[in-house]
Amino acid sequence: MKIVAYFATVCFVSLVTGEDCPHNNATSDCSHMVCAAGFHKECIRNVCTCSVNHACATKSDCVGITDIKCLREWHCVDARCLCYGDIGG
């Protein structure tokens, strides 16, 4: 039983410390990120991301944005285009 409790504790600590944006505060938690012009830092599901004010229904709506480039990968989350990871350009 002690082994199970120890394992659960280790898993919980790993989960909490593994979050990119643990306090849900993009200003302090995402200081390691650089967003290009037109983007702003945001915490989405405890992950730092650069987001834009473009609406989307699918990922292809975001890939078609020509005035702003995402050097990582576009995602459509909650009907908004998000670029996960550091970006530039």
Secondary structure, 3 states (H helix, E strand, C coil): CHHHHHHHHHHHHHHHHCCCCCCCCHHHHCCCCCCCCCCEEEEECCEEEEEEEEECCCHHHHHCCCCCCCCCEEEEECCEEEEECCCCC
